[in-house]
Amino acid sequence: MAIRLGEASSISEGAMRVFDLEGTRVNIAHAGDAFYGFEDTCTHMGCSLAKGELDGTVVTCACHGSQFDVTSGAVLRGPAQRPVRSIPVTVADGELLAEAPSTVR
């Protein structure tokens, strides 16, 4: 089930924004011409990734420097050992839509 988040234009290129979807903090990153969704909690110590920096498709956690690929959630640099969960995001008629976290494994 897709959840409407608002206008895609509300997240500028190179920016991230966190939404609460079904009690899960989901970070939406606008990188290039695409939007990527992922759980906002770093798998190392639970810090918010939104407080970190987005460089292209790489988000760096502000707490301990772990890096994740926002396109897949993969760990690119530790200390984190586990990826963050990706949340599918689409744009339809200028509206940003994300899959409900409860439907994503």
N, C-alpha and C positions, 0 to 999 in steps of 0.2 A: 504494500500500500504506500503510495507516494504522498508526502506531506508538503504542502505549499509553504515556502519560506518567505516569499516576497519577490520583489523585482530583482532580477539578476544584476541590474545596473547599480544596486545598492552596495555591492562589494567591488571596489575598484581593483584593477590589475595589480597584482603583487600584494594584495591584502588578504586578511583572514577575518572571519567573524564566527562567533560561537552561538549556537542555537540549542535550546533545550528541547529534545525530541523524545517524548515518552520517558522523561526522567534521565535521559542520557545526554551528556554534553557532547554535541557534535560540532566540529570545527569545519567550516567551509572555506577552502582556499581558492582564490582566483589566480591561476598561473597560466600565462599565455592566453590562448583563446578558450581555455577550459576551466571548469569548476570541479574540485575534488572534495569529497567528504571523508572524514575520519574521526574516530573518537578523540576527544580533546585531551585525554589523560595519558601522560607519558607512562609507559610500562615499567620504567625504572623505579621511580619514587612517587608517582602520582601527581606530578606537577601539571599545570595547565600548559598545553602547547601553544595556546593563543598568546601567552606572555613571551614566547620565543620569537625567532625571526624566520621569515619565509624568504628564501633565495631561490628563485626559479621554482622547481618542484621539490625542494628540500626544506623541511622545517627543522630548526634547531631548538631544542628545549633550553629555556633560560636557566633552569636549575643546575643541571650537570653536563650539558652539552651533547646529549644524545641527539642523533639525527635520524629522521625518517623520510622516506620517499612518499609524498602525499598522493601519488598516483596509485600506490599499492599498499601503503602502510609498512613496507619493509624497513627494517633497521639498516641504516647505512653506517652508523658509528655508535658505539656504546658510550656509556656503560649499559644501556638498555639491551636486553637479550631477546625480547619478544616484540613482534610487530604490533602496531596499533591496528584496530579493526577499521577497514575501509567501509564507507557508506556510499552506495551509488547515488549520484546526483545527475539530474538532467535539467535542461532549460527548454521550456515549451512556451511559445508566444511571449518571450521575455520574462516569464516567471521561473523562478528557481524552485525545483522540486527535489526532495531527498526521500530515499526509501526509509520506512520506519525501521529503527534499529532492531526491533523485535523480529523482523522478517529477514534480517541479514545474519549470516553465520560467520 
